[in-house]
Amino acid sequence: MLEIPWDKPVSLNMLNGKCRTVVGPLDAMKCLQSEWPVRQGAYYGCAVRACNAALKHRKRPEDARAAFLAASREAFLTDHRRGDRAGRR
């Protein structure tokens, strides 16, 4: 599968203290499946489904990005550039 880059990557402070920049739905799937701290949440499941759908061209990549941001808030991950919970304005 090929990556479909988002217009704006998402940079998160992971719970291990490292910064993780996610560039699109394929990268998001890898992050969700191997690095995610909370895999039981409703937003986590929604993000996995949205990223899979985007990779199959059934959803817009930006819809997958929005779902990924919601899952990051659910997991209490912070936006690396801003220092607050991801995606909050």
Summary of the structure (lengths in Angstrom):
residues: 89
radius of gyration: 11.7
end to end distance: 32.5
largest distance: 34.1
contacts: 275
relative contact order: 0.22
helix: 43%
strand: 12%
